[in-house]
């Protein structure tokens, strides 16, 4: 049920984007697409090569330090990651690119929520591939082959995290 709802929301956002702009939005990545993700650099200077993530479910989670809904999701994303590290990776992406203190705010976020999953400030590189964001937080879930399976715009519920965990455990 939640997968169908996520797909329906993604389609509605796509249609809204086309209606507002009169054309197709940047990247227009939708569930079923297999975009080539960029190489990312984490806050601690490590490189994430997406090809090395094949075989794991990837959750890319956009956040901002001022977003209360992102703050609600942060500990749940950490829990999802820590309980499924063998099958899943969460990559937090701070979107505050115009803030000169972006990196410091992202590092404070990591400390505050005791995050052990990778966090990056490479939002612009991801935006070129995934398109303009339609809200916050946003979670993109890719299957083990790199296909986008769901896009959740706005805070997601505990049962959504459970669905993602179950999806990651499937072979």
C-alpha positions in Angstrom: 0.0 0.0 0.0 2.8 2.5 1.0 4.7 1.7 -2.2 1.6 2.5 -4.3 1.1 5.7 -2.4 4.7 6.7 -2.8 4.5 6.1 -6.5 1.2 8.0 -6.7 2.8 11.0 -4.9 5.8 10.9 -7.2 3.5 10.9 -10.3 1.5 13.8 -8.9 4.6 15.8 -8.3 5.8 15.1 -11.8 2.4 16.2 -13.3 2.4 19.3 -11.1 5.9 20.1 -12.3 4.9 19.7 -16.0 1.7 21.8 -15.4 3.6 24.6 -13.7 6.6 24.8 -16.0 4.9 23.7 -19.2 7.8 21.3 -19.8 9.6 18.4 -18.2 11.5 19.2 -15.0 15.2 18.9 -14.6 16.3 15.2 -14.7 12.7 14.0 -14.2 13.9 11.0 -12.3 11.0 8.8 -11.4 10.6 5.3 -9.8 11.7 2.8 -12.4 14.6 4.9 -13.7 18.2 4.0 -13.1 20.1 7.2 -13.0 23.9 7.3 -12.8 24.6 8.8 -9.4 27.7 11.1 -9.1 30.7 10.3 -6.9 30.2 12.1 -3.6 32.6 13.3 -0.9 31.6 12.9 2.7 32.1 15.4 5.5 35.1 13.4 6.6 36.7 13.5 3.2 35.9 10.0 2.1 34.7 9.3 -1.5 31.5 7.4 -2.2 31.7 5.8 -5.6 28.1 4.7 -6.5 29.4 1.7 -8.4 30.8 0.3 -5.2 27.4 0.4 -3.6 25.8 -2.1 -6.1 24.3 -4.9 -4.2 23.0 -2.6 -1.4 19.8 -0.6 -1.1 20.7 3.1 -1.2 18.7 5.7 0.7 19.6 9.3 -0.2 18.1 11.6 2.3 18.0 15.4 1.8 18.0 17.5 4.9 18.6 21.0 6.2 19.6 22.0 9.7 16.5 24.3 10.0 14.0 21.6 9.1 12.0 20.2 12.0 10.7 17.3 9.9 14.3 16.4 8.9 15.2 16.5 12.7 12.4 13.9 13.3 13.7 11.7 10.6 17.4 11.8 11.5 17.3 9.3 14.4 15.0 7.0 12.4 17.4 7.0 9.4 20.3 6.3 11.7 18.4 3.4 13.2 17.5 2.1 9.8 21.1 2.3 8.8 22.6 0.7 11.9 20.2 -2.2 11.8 20.7 -3.0 8.1 24.3 -2.1 7.4 24.9 -5.4 5.6 22.1 -4.7 3.0 21.6 -0.9 3.0 23.4 2.4 3.1 21.9 5.8 4.0 23.6 8.9 2.6 22.5 12.1 4.2 22.7 15.2 2.0 22.7 18.7 3.4 21.0 21.1 1.0 22.1 24.4 2.4 24.5 25.2 -0.4 24.1 29.0 -0.2 25.0 29.1 3.5 28.7 29.8 4.1 28.4 27.6 7.2 26.9 24.6 5.4 29.7 22.2 6.3 29.8 23.3 10.0 26.0 23.0 10.2 26.1 19.5 8.6 28.9 18.5 11.1 26.8 19.7 14.0 23.9 17.7 12.6 26.0 14.6 12.6 27.1 15.1 16.2 23.7 16.0 17.4 22.1 12.9 16.0 25.1 10.7 16.5 25.0 9.6 12.8 27.3 6.9 11.6 26.1 6.8 8.1 27.8 9.0 5.4 26.8 12.6 5.1 27.7 14.9 2.3 27.2 18.5 1.2 27.3 17.5 -2.5 23.7 18.5 -3.1 24.3 20.3 -6.4 25.9 17.2 -7.9 22.9 15.1 -6.9 20.4 17.7 -8.0 21.9 17.6 -11.6 21.0 13.9 -11.6 17.8 13.7 -9.5 16.3 17.0 -10.5 15.0 19.9 -8.4 13.7 19.0 -5.0 10.0 19.4 -4.4 10.0 19.7 -0.6 12.0 18.7 2.4 12.9 16.2 3.6 13.1 14.0 0.6 14.2 10.4 0.6 15.2 8.5 -2.6 15.3 4.7 -2.3 17.3 2.8 -4.9 17.3 -1.0 -5.2 20.4 -3.2 -5.2 20.8 -2.7 -9.0 20.5 1.1 -8.8 16.9 1.5 -9.9 15.0 4.2 -8.2 12.1 2.4 -6.3 10.5 5.2 -4.3 10.7 8.9 -3.7 9.2 10.2 -0.4 8.7 13.9 -0.2 8.0 15.2 3.3 8.5 13.4 6.6 7.9 9.6 6.4 6.3 7.4 9.0 7.7 4.6 11.1 5.9 2.1 8.9 7.7 3.5 5.8 11.1 3.0 7.5 9.9 -0.6 8.3 9.0 -1.1 4.6 12.4 0.2 3.5 14.1 -2.2 6.0 12.0 -5.2 4.7 12.8 -4.2 1.1 16.6 -4.1 1.9 16.4 -7.6 3.4 14.9 -9.1 0.2 17.2 -11.0 -2.1 
